Amino acid sequence: MADRRDGVYSGVAITVTVTVTLFADLRRFLPRGADGPQRFTLPAGATLADLLTVIGVAADAELTAAVDG
């Protein structure tokens, strides 16, 4: 059995879909023509840093994030 933290459980990849609303200067990371919240699918166990990497936000960016509202 695989370690659940690596996003695989019993040989099946587990994912989580998150909805992200980008405010202020972070709106520049929205896809061209997009507006409003965006959905991203990540492997189970992904961190906020992993999400920001997928969005394209630099690891050293200063920002405020709210999780679960």
C-alpha positions in Angstrom: 0.0 0.0 0.0 1.4 3.4 -0.9 1.8 6.2 1.5 -1.4 8.3 1.4 0.7 11.6 1.6 2.1 11.1 -1.9 -1.4 11.3 -3.5 -1.6 7.6 -4.2 -3.7 5.1 -2.2 -3.8 1.4 -3.1 -2.4 2.2 -6.6 -5.1 4.8 -7.4 -4.1 8.5 -7.7 -6.2 10.7 -5.4 -6.8 14.3 -6.3 -8.4 17.3 -4.7 -10.1 20.2 -6.6 -9.8 23.6 -5.0 -11.5 26.9 -6.0 -9.3 29.9 -5.9 -10.4 33.6 -6.1 -7.5 35.9 -7.0 -7.8 39.5 -5.7 -5.9 42.7 -6.4 -2.4 42.2 -8.0 -2.8 38.4 -8.1 -5.5 38.8 -10.8 -2.7 39.0 -13.3 -2.4 35.2 -12.8 -5.9 34.6 -14.2 -5.9 32.9 -17.6 -6.5 35.4 -20.5 -10.2 36.3 -20.7 -11.0 34.6 -17.4 -12.9 36.3 -14.6 -14.0 35.1 -11.2 -12.9 32.0 -9.2 -10.8 29.4 -10.9 -10.7 25.6 -10.2 -7.4 23.7 -9.9 -7.0 19.9 -9.4 -4.0 18.9 -7.4 -2.7 15.6 -5.9 -4.0 14.7 -2.4 -1.6 16.1 0.2 -0.7 19.1 -1.9 0.3 22.3 0.0 -0.6 25.9 -0.5 3.0 26.3 -2.0 2.2 23.6 -4.5 -1.0 25.4 -5.5 0.8 28.7 -5.9 3.4 27.0 -8.1 0.6 25.6 -10.4 -0.9 29.1 -10.6 2.5 30.6 -11.5 3.1 32.7 -8.3 6.8 32.9 -7.4 7.8 31.1 -4.3 9.2 34.3 -2.7 6.1 36.4 -3.4 4.6 38.2 -0.5 0.9 37.6 -0.3 -2.0 36.8 2.1 -3.9 33.6 1.6 -7.2 32.6 3.3 -8.0 28.9 3.4 -11.6 27.6 3.8 -13.0 31.1 3.6 
